[in-house]
Amino acid sequence: MAQQIQSIRGMHDILPDESGQWHWLERHARDVLERYGYREIRMPIVEKTELFKRSIGEVTDIVEKEMYTFEDRNGDSLSLRPEGTASCVRAGIQHGLFHNQQQRLWYQGPMFRHERPQKGRYRQFQQIGVETFGYAGPEIEAELIAMTQRLWDVLGIADVTLELNTLGTPESRKAYREVLVDFYRAHLDQLDDDSRRRLETNPLRILDSKNPQVQTLNDNAPSLHDHLDDASKAHFATLCALLDDVGIAYQLNSRLVRGLDYYSHTVFEWTTTALGAQGTVCAGGRYDGLVPQLGGKPTPAAGFAMGVERLLELVRVQGGADASYRPDAYLVLAGDAAQRRGFALAERLRSDLPQLKLQVNIGGGSFKAQIKRADKSGAEVALIIADDELAAGTITVKPLRDRTAQQETVPYETVIEKLSATLA
């Protein structure tokens, strides 16, 4: 017997019992995004490696260690996308979406990083991302945050905290970076190897270190807020006022940073303590410098991304809605004549009730066996056709979930009325 082939470590199948929950979350996310005027864009999973080297940076862990990179038959270096923002910006530049235009865009799909798999972190993971272009003011950042808050409300997610910070303009951050590097160089003995490497590449990321010793050092590090210019302070103050106006609570976190040069002004994260180490469920911010970095004209930009697996796990932990797939009705066909007529009847039912999810018994079986299948399917009712029903032109409706309801044998038109009322 040939050896079984298993899925790749860190890349999981989404089984039928789970896919209903995915559809439920994706449907609600799409509804919320469309209510705010966002349109979907779909980008390729594979991009030129250069795109991510130029956007994320050649000396980052993602590019150096985590990307799935390979040469195609033409010798070109290609990579599975590790995130969606760079692809979205590339598509916008390539197709002229940013020229004298404003864009509110969203996307969903798989991303790929060769990380050590653990709960809440996978090598293939699903993201829903949102990107906006052409909006320079803090109002768009407030809209992004309000939109995520509305999605949490729709999904029934409560145990999340909004952390907020500002990075100011590139000019103010450059001055701060020099002061920060001087501070860390004076305390090199307290930095771990990872922080020392970041000191030469992305020193702001040291502020986000998880090493307790480095965190203690960071408590005495210079504050970025002391180096902000007046315009940056006003931008952030307006954002906070807008969030206050709509009652969105937040915590200011001066250690929340994005170490790449194209980030500016607002950065934010939604975090939870309910998922252990993987506490971030959504992160975003403003990245005005990325479009010109990838060859486009200077364009204000802001967005966020959320991990679908983590959101679903958070819904489960908090006892969220069970959205497993279930048919509305199960058609039981008792007898040879009913089996022959069942196919045509099922198609007629689906035509008369386009929203009906109808599962038909296929493969015969005794009446008792078919009723068991109907009950196992999760359907609300069994629709029973046997010789008597065929002769009289009726259908027997047997409730499966409501044990107090009575079985009825009624004309076809009455079945349509009953099911229509149930599905409304």
Secondary structure, DSSP 8 states (H G I E B T S, - for coil): --------TT-----HHHHHHHHHHHHHHHHHHHHTT-EE----SEEEHHHHHHHT-TTSHIIIII--EEE-TTS-EEEE-S-SHHHHHHHHHHTTTTTT--EEEEEEEEEE-----BTTB-SEEEEEEEEEES--SHHHHHHHHHHHHHHHHHHT----EEEEEE---HHHHHHHHHHHHHHHHTTGGG--HHHHHHHHH-GGGGGG---HHHHHHHTTS--GGGG--HHHHHHHHHHHHHHHHTT---EE-TT----STT-EEEEEEEE-STTTT--EEEEEEE-TTHHHHTTS----EEEEEEEHHHHHHHHHHTT--------SEEEEE-SHHHHHHHHHHHHHHHHH-TT--EEE--S---HHHHHHHHHHHT-SEEEEE-HHHHHHTEEEEEESS-TTS--EEEEHHHHHHHHHHHH-
